Amino acid sequence: MRELFILAFFFIIISCQGQNKQLLYNVSWLPQTLMSNPGANITFDRHFGVPFLSQVHVSAGSTTANLHDIFEDSDADINERVTATIRRLTNKDHFMVNEQLEIVSLGWRLNKEHYLSMGVYQEMDMFAYFPKDPAVLVNEGNNDYINLPFDFSDLAFTGEILTVYHLGLNKKINPWLTVGARGKLYSGIFNVESTNNSGVFITRDTPEGPNYYRHFAENIDIRVNTSGYASLKGDGQSVQESTKDLLKRSFFGGNFGAGIDLGATYAYRENLIFTASVQDIGIMLQRSDVENYTYRGSYQTDGIEPLFPDVDENGKTIPYWDIFEDEVDKNLKDKTLNESYVTWRPRKINASVEYGYGKIFSPCDYRRPDNRRHKSRVGLQMFGIHRPKTFNMAMSVYYDSKVTKTLRLKVAYTVDDYSFTNLGFLISKNFKNFNAYLAADNIFGYLNLAKSQSASIQLGMQFIVTK
């Protein structure tokens, strides 16, 4: 029952699932733009999000594989499709699931130059490179790969679930420049990482040796760090106790950390605006409920020799594979440790250039000229996120327009690791001071989700006041 609860907990979080929020970036009329650029040039004076509903953000992506590759309706055996997919993937392919749920969000203008915002949100981020060599070894064995090494450095993944408490200040320096910063405190719920693995397994043909093949496991060093997992996997806790434990971790009852976001907006001209931001320059100290799993060592053995099997004291034959496993275990040691470790949040950068045209409007009379907005805008945005082996990039072009006095629309085309046909839209509607918005990426992928390699959806409801 307890294990079912844990699985259900993670499933619920996954099912309310991004990292690149190009549809919400540089959207001056929505408070969520401050989360990706605390120095955004905003046009409102107060906001209060509907708890748990001001932002629900879900995204998932795969660089190459999709469900259709495995489960398509064809004459091919599913094992053949799995093998074909594994062979097509490389160790640079990766998979991502990200989710953010805004619990509390509010802000207000202190004066004409300063806007204060704060809130709490829960985030999950799971990222894994495809372990090409280990996957081939497990799926196909080594028979067709004699003298070719299987590299265990292909194994690299990270995952975390945490609650973030934040406080941000947006300041207008002059009519052309706005800057901002957001401080963050992280309360860790769960973490897993395995990023610096090494070692190879290789089978060499040795026709002059005692056997035709010799197997080598060379300098194997695999380590998986976890926090917030050990106490949940054992027995002895009820569902209620597990729930209490998870909620406690959301309020600094587990691991903790701190970070900062920085951003700026510069109006080179009234209709030409540049922005830049960096998010989650942050660190997590994983010290509570920590378990580490290691597997290290080197070993070599001749090929399997089944002609003279060993027998035990009762004369019963001992399977050779059991003997082989015992020999491997003597030389490749696996240990479970309880050592603290440090993780870094996945740092993100944004930058954009935007050109405005059409009729100019102003939210209210007292605002400075740089707060005036053109009816329509086009722009180019760049996004990047740091991952264990690479810095993944995306580029978007967008069109943003005020359709009516209360209706706004943004359309963006994005090229990233997951798709070259990612067309997304954002629609935002005001009902007096109440706002609701919906954004979705890769809308063509919704025509056939099984063939889609990425999907992202965002929605929210809040109260926004402009004097």
C-alpha positions in Angstrom: 0.0 0.0 0.0 2.8 2.4 0.9 4.7 1.8 -2.3 1.5 2.3 -4.2 1.0 5.7 -2.5 4.6 6.8 -3.4 4.0 5.8 -7.0 0.7 7.7 -7.0 2.3 10.8 -5.5 4.9 11.0 -8.3 2.3 10.2 -10.9 0.1 13.1 -9.7 3.0 15.5 -9.9 4.0 14.3 -13.4 0.4 14.5 -14.6 0.2 18.2 -13.8 3.5 19.0 -15.8 8.7 23.2 -18.9 11.7 24.9 -19.0 11.5 27.1 -22.1 8.5 29.4 -21.6 8.8 31.3 -24.8 5.1 32.0 -24.9 5.2 33.8 -21.5 8.5 35.5 -22.0 8.3 39.3 -22.6 4.6 39.3 -22.2 4.2 42.6 -20.4 0.6 42.3 -19.3 1.0 39.0 -17.4 2.7 38.6 -14.0 4.3 35.3 -15.1 6.7 37.2 -17.3 8.5 38.3 -14.1 9.3 34.7 -13.4 11.4 34.4 -16.5 12.7 38.0 -16.4 12.5 39.9 -13.1 13.6 43.0 -15.0 10.6 42.9 -17.5 8.9 46.1 -18.4 5.4 45.4 -17.0 2.2 47.4 -17.4 0.2 46.5 -14.2 0.1 47.7 -10.6 -1.1 44.8 -8.6 -1.7 41.1 -9.1 -3.0 38.2 -7.1 -3.1 34.7 -8.5 -5.9 32.2 -7.9 -4.1 29.7 -5.5 -2.9 26.6 -7.4 -4.3 27.9 -10.6 -2.3 31.1 -11.5 0.1 28.9 -13.4 0.0 25.2 -14.3 2.8 24.3 -16.6 3.4 20.8 -18.1 6.0 19.8 -20.7 7.7 16.7 -21.9 10.1 16.0 -24.8 12.2 13.4 -26.5 14.9 14.3 -29.1 14.3 11.3 -31.3 12.0 8.5 -30.1 8.3 8.6 -29.7 5.6 6.1 -28.6 4.7 5.4 -32.2 8.1 3.9 -32.8 7.5 1.2 -30.3 3.7 0.6 -30.4 2.8 1.2 -34.0 0.3 -1.2 -35.5 2.5 -3.2 -37.9 3.7 -6.8 -38.6 7.0 -6.2 -37.0 7.6 -7.8 -33.6 7.7 -5.3 -30.7 11.1 -6.6 -29.7 12.4 -5.8 -33.2 10.9 -2.3 -32.9 12.6 -1.8 -29.6 16.0 -2.9 -31.0 15.6 -0.7 -34.1 14.8 2.3 -31.9 17.8 1.7 -29.6 20.1 1.4 -32.6 18.8 4.7 -34.0 19.3 6.6 -30.8 22.7 8.0 -29.7 24.2 9.0 -26.4 23.4 12.6 -27.2 19.7 12.0 -27.4 17.8 12.9 -24.2 14.4 12.9 -22.6 12.8 15.6 -20.4 9.8 16.0 -18.2 9.2 19.3 -16.4 6.3 20.7 -14.3 5.6 23.8 -12.4 2.6 24.5 -10.2 2.2 28.0 -8.8 0.7 27.8 -5.3 0.7 31.4 -4.3 1.5 34.5 -6.5 1.1 38.1 -5.6 2.7 41.5 -6.2 2.1 45.2 -5.9 3.7 48.5 -7.0 5.5 50.3 -4.2 5.9 53.5 -6.3 6.4 54.5 -9.9 9.8 52.9 -10.0 9.5 49.7 -7.9 7.3 46.6 -8.2 7.5 43.9 -5.5 6.4 40.3 -6.2 6.5 37.1 -4.3 5.1 33.6 -4.2 5.5 29.9 -3.8 5.7 27.3 -6.5 6.4 23.6 -6.8 8.6 22.3 -9.5 9.7 18.9 -10.9 12.4 18.5 -13.4 13.5 15.1 -14.8 16.2 14.8 -17.5 18.1 11.8 -18.9 20.5 11.1 -21.7 19.9 7.9 -23.6 22.4 5.3 -22.2 23.3 4.0 -25.6 26.1 1.5 -24.8 24.5 0.0 -21.6 21.1 -0.2 -23.4 22.6 -2.1 -26.4 24.5 -4.4 -24.0 21.4 -5.3 -22.0 19.1 -5.6 -25.1 21.4 -7.4 -27.5 24.3 -8.7 -25.5 27.9 -8.6 -26.8 27.9 -11.3 -29.5 27.8 -8.8 -32.4 30.2 -6.3 -30.7 33.4 -8.3 -30.2 36.4 -5.9 -29.6 34.0 -2.9 -29.3 33.8 -1.2 -25.8 30.6 -0.5 -24.0 31.1 2.9 -22.3 29.3 3.4 -19.0 29.8 7.2 -19.1 26.7 7.2 -21.4 24.7 6.7 -18.2 23.7 10.2 -17.0 20.4 11.5 -15.5 19.1 14.0 -13.0 15.7 14.4 -11.3 14.3 16.7 -8.6 11.1 17.7 -6.9 11.2 20.8 -4.8 9.2 23.8 -3.5 10.5 27.3 -4.2 9.8 30.4 -2.1 10.7 33.6 -3.9 10.8 37.4 -3.5 11.5 39.7 -6.4 12.0 43.5 -7.0 11.5 45.2 -10.4 13.1 48.7 -10.6 12.8 51.3 -13.4 16.2 53.0 -13.5 15.3 55.6 -16.1 12.8 55.8 -19.1 15.0 53.4 -21.1 16.2 50.8 -18.6 14.4 48.4 -16.2 16.3 45.9 -14.0 15.2 43.2 -11.5 16.3 40.5 -9.2 14.5 37.6 -7.5 15.8 35.7 -4.5 14.8 32.1 -4.0 14.8 29.6 -1.2 14.6 25.9 -2.2 13.0 23.2 -0.1 13.9 19.8 -1.5 11.4 17.0 -1.6 13.2 14.4 -3.8 16.5 14.3 -5.7 18.3 11.7 -7.8 21.5 12.2 -9.9 24.1 10.1 -11.7 26.3 12.2 -13.9 29.9 11.3 -13.6 30.0 7.6 -14.4 33.0 5.9 -16.1 34.4 2.6 -17.2 34.0 0.2 -20.1 33.0 -3.4 -20.7 34.7 -5.1 -23.7 34.9 -8.6 -25.0 38.1 -9.4 -27.0 38.8 -12.4 -29.1 41.9 -14.3 -27.9 42.3 -17.3 -30.1 45.7 -18.1 -28.7 44.5 -17.9 -25.1 42.9 -20.5 -22.8 39.5 -19.6 -24.3 38.5 -17.9 -27.5 37.1 -14.8 -25.7 38.1 -12.8 -22.7 35.8 -10.3 -21.0 37.1 -7.1 -19.4 35.3 -4.7 -17.1 37.8 -1.8 -16.8 37.7 0.9 -14.2 34.0 0.7 -13.6 32.8 3.6 -11.4 29.1 4.1 -11.2 27.4 6.2 -8.6 23.8 7.2 -8.0 23.0 9.8 -5.4 19.5 10.1 -3.9 17.9 12.2 -1.2 14.3 12.0 0.0 14.0 8.5 -1.3 15.4 6.1 1.4 12.7 6.8 3.9 9.9 6.3 1.4 11.1 2.9 -0.1 11.1 1.0 3.1 8.2 -0.5 5.1 6.7 0.7 8.3 5.0 4.0 7.3 1.3 4.4 6.6 0.0 6.6 3.7 -0.9 9.3 6.2 2.7 9.3 7.6 4.2 9.4 4.2 1.9 12.3 3.2 2.9 14.2 6.4 6.6 13.5 5.6 6.3 14.8 2.0 4.4 18.0 3.1 7.1 18.6 5.8 9.8 18.6 3.2 7.9 21.3 1.3 8.3 23.6 4.3 12.1 23.1 4.8 11.7 19.8 6.6 14.3 18.1 4.3 17.1 19.5 2.2 17.4 23.2 1.3 19.2 25.6 -1.0 19.2 29.2 -2.3 19.4 30.9 -5.7 18.8 34.1 -7.6 17.3 35.3 -10.9 18.5 38.5 -12.7 17.1 40.4 -15.6 16.9 43.6 -17.5 15.0 45.4 -20.3 16.5 48.2 -22.4 14.5 50.4 -24.7 16.9 51.4 -27.4 14.1 53.2 -29.1 10.4 53.5 -28.4 9.7 50.6 -30.8 13.0 48.6 -30.4 13.5 46.8 -27.1 16.2 44.4 -25.9 15.9 42.0 -22.9 18.1 39.5 -21.1 17.8 37.3 -18.0 19.4 34.4 -16.2 17.4 32.1 -13.9 18.2 29.7 -11.1 21.8 30.6 -10.3 21.3 28.3 -7.3 22.7 25.4 -5.2 21.1 22.6 -3.2 22.6 21.0 -0.2 21.5 17.3 -0.1 22.1 16.3 3.5 18.9 14.8 4.8 17.6 11.3 4.0 20.6 10.6 1.7 21.5 7.3 0.1 24.3 6.7 -2.4 24.7 3.6 -4.5 28.1 2.8 -5.9 29.5 0.1 -8.2 33.2 0.1 -8.7 36.2 -2.1 -9.7 37.9 -3.9 -12.6 37.7 -7.6 -13.6 38.7 -9.9 -16.4 37.7 -13.5 -17.2 38.0 -16.0 -19.9 34.9 -16.9 -21.9 32.3 -19.3 -20.5 33.5 -22.8 -20.2 30.6 -25.1 -19.5 32.3 -28.5 -20.1 33.5 -29.1 -16.6 30.9 -27.6 -14.3 31.5 -27.3 -10.5 29.5 -29.2 -8.0 28.7 -28.4 -4.4 29.3 -30.7 -1.3 26.1 -32.6 -2.1 27.2 -33.4 -5.6 24.7 -30.9 -7.2 25.9 -29.0 -10.3 26.5 -25.3 -9.7 25.4 -23.3 -12.8 28.3 -21.6 -14.5 26.5 -18.3 -14.6 26.2 -18.3 -10.8 29.9 -18.9 -10.5 30.6 -16.1 -13.0 28.3 -13.7 -11.0 30.1 -14.6 -7.7 33.4 -13.8 -9.3 32.2 -10.5 -10.7 30.8 -9.6 -7.2 34.1 -10.3 -5.6 35.9 -7.8 -7.9 33.2 -5.2 -8.7 32.0 -3.9 -5.3 28.6 -2.4 -4.8 28.0 -0.3 -1.7 25.2 1.7 -0.2 26.5 4.9 1.5 25.0 7.8 3.3 27.2 10.7 2.1 26.0 14.3 1.7 26.3 15.8 -1.7 25.7 19.1 -3.5 23.6 19.8 -6.7 23.2 22.8 -8.8 19.9 24.0 -10.2 19.7 23.8 -14.1 20.7 27.4 -15.0 18.6 29.1 -17.7 19.3 32.1 -19.9 16.9 34.2 -22.0 17.5 37.1 -24.4 15.3 38.8 -27.0 15.0 41.7 -29.3 11.5 43.1 -30.1 10.1 45.6 -32.6 6.8 47.3 -32.1 4.5 48.8 -34.7 1.0 50.0 -35.1 -1.1 52.2 -32.9 0.4 53.1 -29.5 -1.7 52.8 -26.3 -0.9 53.5 -22.7 -2.4 51.7 -19.6 -2.8 54.9 -17.7 -1.8 58.6 -17.9 0.9 58.8 -15.3 3.2 56.3 -16.8 6.4 57.3 -18.5 6.6 57.1 -22.3 8.6 53.9 -22.2 5.6 52.0 -20.7 3.5 52.7 -23.8 2.9 49.7 -26.0 2.4 49.3 -29.7 -0.6 47.4 -30.8 1.6 44.7 -32.5 5.1 43.4 -31.9 7.4 41.0 -33.5 10.5 39.5 -31.9 13.3 37.0 -31.7 14.0 35.2 -28.5 16.9 32.9 -27.5 16.7 30.4 -24.7 19.4 28.1 -23.2 19.5 25.6 -20.2 22.5 24.0 -18.7 22.4 20.2 -18.6 25.0 17.7 -17.3 26.8 17.3 -20.6 25.6 20.2 -22.8 24.0 23.6 -22.9 20.7 23.0 -24.8 19.5 25.9 -26.9 16.2 27.0 -28.5 15.3 29.9 -30.8 11.9 31.5 -31.3 10.3 34.1 -33.5 7.0 35.5 -32.4 4.1 37.8 -33.2 2.3 39.5 -30.3 -0.9 41.6 -30.8 -3.7 43.3 -28.9 -6.7 42.0 -30.8 -9.3 43.9 -28.7 -9.2 46.0 -25.6 -9.4 42.8 -23.4 -8.0 40.1 -25.7 -4.3 39.5 -26.4 -2.7 36.9 -28.7 0.8 35.7 -29.2 2.0 33.2 -31.8 5.6 31.7 -31.7 7.6 29.4 -33.9 10.4 27.6 -32.1 13.3 25.5 -33.2 14.8 23.3 -30.4 16.2 19.9 -29.8 12.8 18.3 -29.9 11.1 19.7 -33.0 11.7 21.9 -36.1 7.9 22.4 -36.5 7.0 23.8 -33.1 4.2 26.3 -33.6 2.7 27.6 -30.3 0.1 30.1 -29.3 -0.9 32.1 -26.2 -4.4 33.6 -25.7 -5.1 36.0 -22.8 -8.5 37.4 -21.9 -9.4 40.0 -19.3 -12.8 40.2 -17.6 -12.4 43.5 -15.9 -9.7 42.8 -13.3 -9.8 39.0 -13.8 -7.5 37.4 -16.3 -7.3 33.9 -17.7 -4.7 32.7 -20.2 -3.9 29.5 -22.1 -0.7 28.6 -23.9 0.3 25.5 -25.9 3.4 24.6 -27.8 3.8 22.2 -30.8 0.1 22.4 -31.7 0.6 20.2 -34.7 1.8 17.4 -32.4 -1.7 17.2 -30.8 -3.0 15.8 -34.1 -1.2 12.6 -33.2 0.3 12.6 -29.7 1.9 9.1 -30.3 4.1 10.6 -33.0 4.8 13.8 -31.2 8.3 14.2 -29.7 7.3 17.1 -27.4 4.3 18.7 -25.8 3.8 21.7 -23.5 0.7 23.4 -22.1 0.3 26.3 -19.7 -2.8 27.9 -18.2 -3.6 30.3 -15.4 -6.1 32.6 -13.7 -5.4 35.7 -11.6 -6.6 39.2 -10.7 -4.6 42.0 -12.4 -5.2 45.6 -11.5 -4.0 48.6 -13.6 -4.8 52.0 -12.2 
